[in-house]
Amino acid sequence: MTSRPVKGVRGAVARWNALDVLVRDGVFTAVVAPLAFAPAMTPLGAEFGDLAKRPYDVPGVLVTLLLWLPLVARRRWPGWCLALVAGAFAVHQLAAYPASFASVGLYIALYSAGAHGRVADGARLALVAAGAAGLYVLFALGLHHRGSPLHASDFLLIPLALICCWAAGRAVRARQAGEEERRRLSVEAAMTRERARIARELHDVVTHHVTAMTVQADAAQFLLADAPDRVATGLGAISDSGRQALTDLQHLLGLLNASDDPTLSQHAKSVEATSHATASDDTARLNDLVEKVRAAGQPVELTQTGEQPPTASGVGLAAYRVVQESLTNALKHAPGRRTLVTIHHTRDDIEVEVTTEGASSTAAAPATPAAVRPLGRGGGHGLIGLRERVGVFGGELLTDARPDGSFAVSARIPVVPSGEQAVSRRRST
């Protein structure tokens, strides 16, 4: 019932803030002008000289108008605004024109100069301060010459009040600058995290697909002489891996380009999350992955136990990446060795274990073509990325190089419920 008025107010505020500052300050100056020149507000005006008053004349009216009207430019040209208002105020006091509430424009102009004026270096600021002090001394001497009853202590307190107005503006400016810097650093940190996440995705995609294509190509070279009828199957697998790699790379590069703009980055992440949420279930994806690795010549067995609960898409993707990276490492470093993939689902977590048997355990395994050879040791960046990915959900990833030459990767990922399940859990509690 109350959301529409709130939205209406927010929309009006947004439209107002979108206007040029000259327009907004002009509206403020015009709206408050009747109050500034109202006789009832006269006692609240700024009065420094305490001289005997003279009646208004045409110059007096113009000078009084200059106490207020320059505030139209208080944020666009704060220096010129302060110069006009301060000059008009000095003439108004020295000429002993009647008091006016418009004289508070001096305080507003001083605050605006502090809050919106250009930041000057120490030497320039000292020069401006010296000039202002000199002009104030001339102003105080003029009041004294006109017979002002103020004492020396009064003339010392007045500039302190003026400096406080300027300092208040500077304090607000410093606070806003600090907030802007914090927002900038926050955006940069978010963009860095986004790039790191995409870099891990790129590593997973490129390493897996390119490794599979390389192993399949090596096998095809071997089969070309002994079993040419099976070469077509290997070439088809290479083609499928290449197309899948191009699709994944195009998607990730699009996210990387979008991450330069925080707004686009948020949109890209939401699109990516939706794509994972609406893709085929995790079991089908794992089966497809295992079939592709088998086609590359790696004997893989997949076992899944337990009932798989609905989870947030990121959890399923993390488990999939653990299996993908482990199988990629098996293809690279232990081609032809039997690899066991075990996934156990519980209500609280997903347990993943991928074990590649050692060289001594592969006697009964199918012979591996001689051309299919280890591709060399990597720098371990994939496992580091997996630890970070699993750690996001509060899980842990362990690796174990065993004495018999086998290697195991195990991960435990706490279940983060999907949206509907999370709602039902909150209702049940």
C-alpha positions in Angstrom: 0.0 0.0 0.0 2.8 2.5 0.9 5.3 1.3 -1.8 4.0 3.5 -4.5 4.3 6.8 -2.6 7.8 5.8 -1.5 8.8 5.0 -5.1 7.2 8.3 -6.2 9.3 10.2 -3.7 12.5 8.4 -4.7 11.8 9.0 -8.4 11.3 12.7 -7.7 14.5 12.9 -5.7 16.4 11.0 -8.5 15.0 13.4 -11.1 15.9 16.4 -9.0 19.5 15.2 -8.5 19.8 14.6 -12.2 19.3 18.3 -12.9 22.3 20.6 -13.4 23.6 22.1 -10.1 23.1 25.6 -11.6 19.4 24.8 -12.0 19.0 23.4 -8.5 20.8 26.2 -6.8 18.8 28.7 -8.9 15.5 27.1 -7.7 16.8 27.2 -4.1 17.8 30.8 -4.3 14.5 31.9 -5.9 12.3 29.9 -3.4 14.1 31.2 -0.3 14.5 34.8 -1.6 11.1 36.0 -0.2 12.2 34.7 3.2 15.6 36.2 2.9 14.2 39.7 2.2 11.2 39.5 4.6 11.3 42.3 7.2 10.3 39.8 9.9 13.6 37.9 9.4 15.7 41.0 9.7 16.8 40.4 13.3 18.4 37.1 12.2 20.7 38.6 9.7 24.4 39.0 10.0 25.5 42.4 11.5 29.1 43.3 12.1 29.5 47.0 12.2 26.7 48.2 14.5 26.7 51.5 12.8 23.9 54.0 12.7 21.6 53.0 9.8 20.8 55.0 6.8 17.7 54.6 4.7 17.8 52.5 1.5 18.6 54.1 -1.8 19.0 52.5 -5.3 22.6 51.5 -4.6 21.6 50.0 -1.3 18.9 47.9 -2.9 21.4 46.6 -5.5 24.0 45.8 -2.8 21.3 44.0 -0.7 20.3 41.9 -3.7 24.0 41.0 -4.2 24.0 39.5 -0.8 21.7 36.7 -2.0 21.4 36.4 -5.7 25.0 35.2 -6.4 24.1 32.0 -4.5 22.7 30.8 -7.8 26.3 29.9 -8.7 27.5 28.8 -5.3 28.4 25.2 -6.5 29.2 25.9 -10.1 31.5 28.9 -9.4 32.0 29.0 -5.6 35.0 31.3 -5.7 33.2 34.0 -7.7 30.1 33.6 -5.6 32.0 34.2 -2.4 33.8 37.2 -3.9 30.6 38.9 -5.0 28.7 38.1 -1.7 31.7 39.1 0.5 32.2 42.4 -1.5 28.5 43.2 -1.2 28.5 42.4 2.5 31.5 44.7 3.1 29.8 47.6 1.2 26.5 46.9 3.0 28.2 47.2 6.4 30.4 50.1 5.7 27.5 52.1 4.1 25.4 51.3 7.1 22.4 50.1 5.1 19.5 48.5 7.1 20.0 44.9 8.3 18.7 42.1 6.1 18.4 38.4 6.5 19.9 38.1 3.1 23.3 38.8 4.7 23.4 35.2 5.8 24.3 34.6 2.2 27.9 35.3 3.4 27.8 32.2 5.6 26.3 30.0 2.8 28.9 31.3 0.3 31.8 30.5 2.7 30.5 27.0 3.3 30.0 26.5 -0.4 33.6 27.7 -1.1 34.9 25.1 1.3 32.6 22.3 0.1 32.7 22.8 -3.6 35.8 25.0 -4.3 38.8 23.6 -6.2 41.4 21.9 -3.9 44.4 24.2 -3.8 47.9 23.2 -2.8 49.5 24.6 0.3 51.2 27.6 -1.3 48.1 28.7 -3.1 45.9 28.2 -0.1 48.4 30.3 2.0 48.3 33.0 -0.6 44.5 33.1 -0.6 44.4 33.1 3.2 46.9 36.0 3.3 44.8 38.0 0.8 41.6 37.4 2.7 43.2 38.4 5.9 44.5 41.6 4.4 41.0 42.5 3.0 39.5 41.8 6.4 42.0 44.1 8.1 41.0 46.8 5.6 37.3 46.1 6.3 37.8 46.3 10.1 39.8 49.6 9.8 36.9 51.0 7.7 34.4 50.1 10.3 36.5 51.6 13.0 37.0 54.8 11.0 33.2 55.0 10.5 32.8 54.9 14.3 31.9 51.3 14.9 31.6 50.5 18.7 33.2 47.1 18.3 36.3 46.4 20.3 39.5 44.7 19.1 38.4 41.4 20.6 35.2 41.6 18.6 37.2 42.0 15.4 39.2 38.9 16.3 36.1 36.8 17.0 34.4 37.7 13.7 36.9 36.0 11.4 36.9 32.9 13.6 33.1 32.5 12.9 33.7 33.0 9.2 36.6 30.4 9.2 34.3 27.9 10.9 31.8 28.2 8.1 34.5 27.6 5.5 35.9 24.7 7.6 32.5 23.0 7.9 32.4 23.0 4.1 35.9 21.5 3.9 35.0 18.8 6.4 31.9 17.8 4.3 34.0 17.8 1.2 36.7 15.5 2.9 34.0 13.1 4.1 32.4 12.9 0.6 35.8 12.4 -1.0 36.5 9.6 1.5 33.2 7.9 0.6 33.9 8.2 -3.1 37.4 6.7 -2.6 35.9 3.8 -0.6 33.3 3.2 -3.3 36.0 3.3 -6.0 38.2 0.8 -4.1 35.1 -1.4 -3.5 34.3 -1.4 -7.2 37.9 -2.1 -8.1 38.0 -5.0 -5.6 34.8 -6.4 -7.0 36.2 -6.2 -10.6 39.4 -7.9 -9.4 37.4 -10.7 -7.9 35.3 -11.0 -11.0 38.4 -11.2 -13.2 40.0 -13.8 -11.0 36.8 -15.9 -11.1 36.7 -15.6 -14.9 40.4 -16.5 -15.1 39.7 -19.7 -13.1 36.8 -20.5 -15.5 39.1 -19.9 -18.5 41.7 -22.2 -17.0 39.1 -25.0 -16.4 37.7 -24.6 -20.0 41.0 -24.3 -21.9 42.9 -26.9 -19.9 40.2 -29.5 -20.1 39.2 -29.2 -23.8 42.7 -28.6 -25.1 44.0 -31.6 -23.2 41.3 -33.8 -24.4 41.8 -32.6 -28.0 45.6 -33.3 -27.7 45.1 -36.8 -26.4 42.5 -37.6 -29.0 44.8 -36.3 -31.8 47.7 -38.4 -30.5 45.4 -41.5 -30.4 44.2 -40.8 -33.9 47.8 -40.7 -35.2 48.4 -44.1 -33.6 45.1 -45.6 -34.9 45.7 -44.2 -38.4 48.1 -47.1 -39.1 46.4 -50.0 -37.1 42.7 -49.2 -37.1 41.8 -46.5 -39.7 38.1 -47.2 -39.2 38.3 -45.8 -35.7 40.0 -42.6 -36.7 36.7 -41.0 -37.7 35.4 -41.5 -34.2 38.4 -39.8 -32.7 38.2 -36.9 -35.1 34.6 -36.5 -34.3 35.5 -36.3 -30.6 38.1 -33.7 -31.4 35.6 -31.7 -33.3 33.1 -31.8 -30.5 35.6 -30.8 -27.9 36.8 -27.9 -30.1 33.2 -26.6 -30.6 32.5 -26.8 -26.9 35.7 -25.0 -26.1 34.8 -22.2 -28.5 31.3 -21.9 -27.0 32.7 -21.7 -23.5 35.4 -19.3 -24.4 33.0 -16.9 -26.2 30.8 -16.9 -23.1 33.6 -16.3 -20.7 35.2 -13.6 -22.9 31.9 -11.8 -23.0 31.8 -11.8 -19.2 35.4 -10.5 -19.1 34.5 -7.6 -21.4 31.4 -6.9 -19.3 33.4 -6.9 -16.1 35.0 -3.5 -17.0 31.6 -2.0 -16.2 30.3 -2.8 -12.7 26.7 -2.5 -14.0 27.4 -4.9 -16.9 29.3 -7.1 -14.6 26.4 -7.6 -12.3 24.1 -8.2 -15.3 26.6 -10.8 -16.7 26.8 -12.6 -13.4 23.0 -12.8 -13.2 22.9 -14.1 -16.7 25.5 -16.7 -15.9 23.8 -17.8 -12.7 20.5 -18.2 -14.7 22.3 -20.2 -17.4 23.7 -22.6 -14.8 20.3 -22.8 -13.0 18.4 -23.7 -16.2 21.0 -26.1 -17.7 20.7 -29.8 -17.6 21.0 -31.4 -14.2 24.4 -32.2 -12.6 24.2 -35.9 -13.3 23.7 -35.5 -17.0 26.6 -33.0 -17.2 28.9 -35.4 -15.3 27.9 -38.3 -17.5 28.6 -36.2 -20.6 32.0 -35.2 -19.1 33.0 -38.8 -18.4 31.9 -39.9 -21.8 34.2 -37.3 -23.4 37.1 -38.3 -21.3 36.5 -41.9 -22.1 36.5 -41.0 -25.8 39.9 -39.4 -25.3 41.2 -42.8 -24.2 41.0 -42.5 -20.4 39.2 -45.4 -18.6 36.9 -43.7 -16.2 34.3 -45.1 -13.8 31.6 -42.9 -12.3 29.7 -43.8 -9.2 27.1 -41.6 -7.5 25.4 -42.5 -4.2 22.9 -40.8 -2.0 19.9 -38.6 -3.0 20.9 -35.4 -4.6 19.0 -32.4 -3.0 18.2 -29.2 -4.9 21.2 -26.9 -4.4 22.3 -23.5 -5.5 23.8 -23.6 -9.0 27.3 -22.6 -7.7 27.6 -25.7 -5.5 26.8 -28.1 -8.4 29.2 -26.2 -10.6 32.0 -26.4 -8.0 31.6 -30.2 -7.8 31.6 -30.4 -11.5 34.8 -28.4 -11.8 36.5 -30.6 -9.2 35.8 -33.6 -11.3 36.7 -31.8 -14.6 40.0 -30.6 -13.2 40.9 -34.0 -11.8 40.1 -35.8 -15.0 42.1 -33.2 -17.0 45.1 -33.9 -14.7 44.7 -37.6 -15.2 44.7 -37.1 -19.0 47.8 -34.9 -18.7 49.9 -36.9 -16.2 48.5 -40.4 -16.2 47.0 -41.2 -19.6 45.5 -44.7 -19.9 45.4 -45.3 -16.1 42.1 -46.3 -14.5 40.3 -43.3 -12.9 37.5 -43.7 -10.3 35.1 -40.8 -9.7 32.9 -41.2 -6.7 30.3 -38.6 -5.7 28.3 -39.1 -2.5 25.3 -36.8 -1.7 24.1 -36.1 1.8 21.6 -33.7 3.2 24.5 -31.4 4.4 27.2 -31.7 1.8 28.6 -33.2 -1.4 31.6 -35.4 -1.2 33.7 -35.8 -4.3 36.7 -38.1 -4.7 38.6 -38.7 -7.9 41.4 -41.4 -7.8 43.8 -42.2 -10.6 45.5 -45.5 -10.1 49.3 -45.8 -10.2 51.4 -47.3 -12.9 51.7 -50.6 -11.0 48.0 -50.9 -10.8 47.3 -50.7 -14.6 48.5 -54.1 -15.6 45.0 -55.3 -16.3 43.9 -52.0 -17.8 43.5 -51.6 -21.5 46.7 -50.8 -23.3 47.3 -47.2 -24.0 48.5 -46.2 -27.5 52.2 -45.3 -27.4 51.5 -42.0 -29.0 49.3 -41.0 -26.0 51.9 -39.7 -23.6 52.0 -37.5 -20.5 51.7 -33.8 -21.4 54.0 -32.5 -18.7 53.6 -31.1 -15.2 51.6 -28.0 -14.7 52.1 -25.3 -12.1 49.2 -26.4 -9.9 47.1 -23.3 -10.7 44.0 -25.4 -11.3 44.1 -27.0 -7.9 44.7 -23.6 -6.3 41.6 -22.3 -8.1 39.6 -25.3 -7.0 40.5 -24.7 -3.4 39.3 -21.1 -3.7 36.1 -22.1 -5.5 35.3 -24.8 -2.9 36.3 -22.5 0.0 33.7 -19.9 -1.1 31.0 -22.4 0.1 32.9 -23.2 3.3 34.2 -26.5 1.9 37.7 -28.0 1.7 39.8 -29.7 -1.0 42.6 -32.2 -0.3 45.1 -33.9 -2.6 47.0 -37.1 -1.9 49.9 -38.5 -3.8 50.2 -42.1 -2.7 53.3 -44.4 -2.5 51.9 -46.7 -5.2 51.9 -43.9 -7.7 48.1 -43.2 -7.5 46.8 -39.8 -6.9 43.5 -38.7 -5.3 41.6 -35.5 -5.1 38.8 -35.2 -2.6 36.5 -32.4 -1.8 33.7 -31.8 0.6 31.3 -29.0 -0.4 28.5 -27.9 2.1 25.1 -27.8 0.5 23.8 -24.3 -0.2 20.1 -24.8 -0.8 18.4 -23.4 -3.8 16.0 -20.5 -3.5 12.8 -22.6 -3.1 14.5 -25.1 -0.7 15.9 -22.2 1.4 12.5 -20.7 1.7 11.0 -24.0 2.8 13.8 -24.5 5.4 13.2 -21.0 6.9 9.5 -21.7 7.1 10.1 -25.1 8.8 12.3 -23.5 11.4 
